[in-house]
């Protein structure tokens, strides 16, 4: 698991004393939902996003490294992935995958730079 995928970028605007629950999450091509849960734990920071009707009410887990910037005034989080990339990520089941090292490794491979299943957009 690469640490940079599981940590916020220095220039993302992440303030550790701000609760991100309820913030809207924007992919590069539109809204994907709202933050339901988040973690700032070093080396395993993430967002759990409730997608609402967009993906039939499912949740997705996004490593903090996908966060491009956070706008506290607008309460929006911008990620550097498309809706399609997020929709096609390995399925997230909260009871099975939250804090699961194997699942995190799968996401690291999926979202990581140069990954065959998505990676950063060109």
C-alpha positions as CSV (number, residue, x, y, z in Angstrom):
1,X,0.0,0.0,0.0
2,X,1.5,3.3,-1.0
3,X,1.3,5.9,1.8
4,X,0.7,8.8,-0.6
5,X,-2.6,7.3,-1.8
6,X,-3.7,7.1,1.9
7,X,-2.8,10.6,2.9
8,X,-4.1,14.0,2.0
9,X,-2.0,16.1,-0.3
10,X,-0.2,19.0,1.4
11,X,-2.0,21.5,-0.9
12,X,-5.5,20.0,-0.6
13,X,-6.6,22.4,2.1
14,X,-7.3,19.7,4.6
15,X,-7.6,21.1,8.1
16,X,-7.4,18.3,10.8
17,X,-9.9,20.0,13.1
18,X,-12.7,20.2,10.5
19,X,-15.3,17.5,10.4
20,X,-15.9,16.6,6.7
21,X,-19.1,14.7,7.4
22,X,-21.9,16.0,5.1
23,X,-19.5,17.7,2.6
24,X,-20.5,17.3,-1.0
25,X,-18.0,15.3,-3.1
26,X,-17.3,16.3,-6.7
27,X,-15.6,14.1,-9.3
28,X,-14.0,15.7,-12.3
29,X,-17.3,15.4,-14.2
30,X,-19.9,16.0,-11.5
31,X,-21.3,15.3,-8.1
32,X,-21.0,11.8,-6.6
33,X,-22.6,12.3,-3.2
34,X,-21.8,13.3,0.4
35,X,-19.2,12.3,3.0
36,X,-20.8,9.9,5.5
37,X,-17.6,9.0,7.3
38,X,-13.9,10.0,7.1
39,X,-10.6,9.2,8.8
40,X,-7.5,11.3,9.1
41,X,-5.4,8.4,10.4
42,X,-1.8,8.6,9.1
43,X,-1.2,6.1,6.3
44,X,-4.9,5.1,6.0
45,X,-6.9,8.4,5.6
46,X,-10.1,8.0,3.6
47,X,-13.6,9.2,2.8
48,X,-16.7,7.0,2.8
49,X,-19.1,8.7,0.3
50,X,-22.9,8.0,0.3
51,X,-23.7,8.1,-3.4
52,X,-27.4,8.4,-2.9
53,X,-29.4,7.6,-6.1
54,X,-26.3,8.0,-8.3
55,X,-25.1,4.3,-7.7
56,X,-28.4,3.0,-6.3
57,X,-27.7,4.2,-2.7
58,X,-24.3,2.5,-2.4
59,X,-21.3,3.8,-0.6
60,X,-17.8,4.1,-2.0
61,X,-14.5,4.4,-0.2
62,X,-12.0,6.9,-1.6
63,X,-8.4,7.0,-0.4
64,X,-7.4,10.5,0.8
65,X,-4.9,10.7,-2.0
66,X,-7.7,11.1,-4.5
67,X,-8.7,14.4,-2.9
68,X,-7.5,17.3,-5.1
69,X,-8.8,20.1,-2.9
70,X,-11.2,20.9,-0.1
71,X,-13.4,24.0,-0.1
72,X,-14.5,24.6,3.5
73,X,-16.6,27.7,2.6
74,X,-18.6,25.7,0.0
75,X,-18.3,22.4,2.1
76,X,-17.2,20.6,-1.1
77,X,-14.4,18.1,-1.7
78,X,-13.0,17.8,-5.2
79,X,-11.5,14.5,-6.2
80,X,-9.3,13.9,-9.3
81,X,-11.2,10.9,-10.6
82,X,-14.2,10.7,-13.0
83,X,-17.6,9.4,-12.0
84,X,-17.0,6.3,-14.2
85,X,-13.6,5.5,-12.4
86,X,-15.3,5.8,-9.0
87,X,-18.3,3.7,-10.1
88,X,-16.0,0.9,-11.5
89,X,-13.9,0.8,-8.3
90,X,-13.9,-2.4,-6.3
91,X,-17.2,-2.7,-4.5
92,X,-17.2,-1.3,-0.9
93,X,-19.2,-3.1,1.8
94,X,-18.7,-1.1,5.1
95,X,-18.9,-4.1,7.4
96,X,-16.4,-6.1,5.4
97,X,-14.0,-3.5,4.0
98,X,-13.6,-0.6,6.4
99,X,-10.1,-0.8,7.9
100,X,-9.4,-4.0,5.9
101,X,-5.8,-4.0,4.7
102,X,-6.5,-6.4,1.8
103,X,-9.3,-4.1,0.5
104,X,-7.1,-1.0,0.9
105,X,-4.4,-2.7,-1.1
106,X,-7.0,-3.5,-3.9
107,X,-8.0,0.2,-3.9
108,X,-4.3,1.3,-3.9
109,X,-3.8,-0.8,-7.0
110,X,-7.0,0.5,-8.6
111,X,-6.6,4.2,-7.9
112,X,-2.8,4.3,-8.0
113,X,-0.8,6.2,-10.6
114,X,-0.5,4.2,-13.7
115,X,-2.9,1.5,-12.5
116,X,-4.4,-0.8,-15.1
117,X,-7.9,-0.3,-13.6
118,X,-8.2,3.4,-13.5
119,X,-5.3,5.4,-12.1
120,X,-5.1,9.2,-12.4
121,X,-6.8,10.7,-15.4
122,X,-4.5,11.8,-18.2
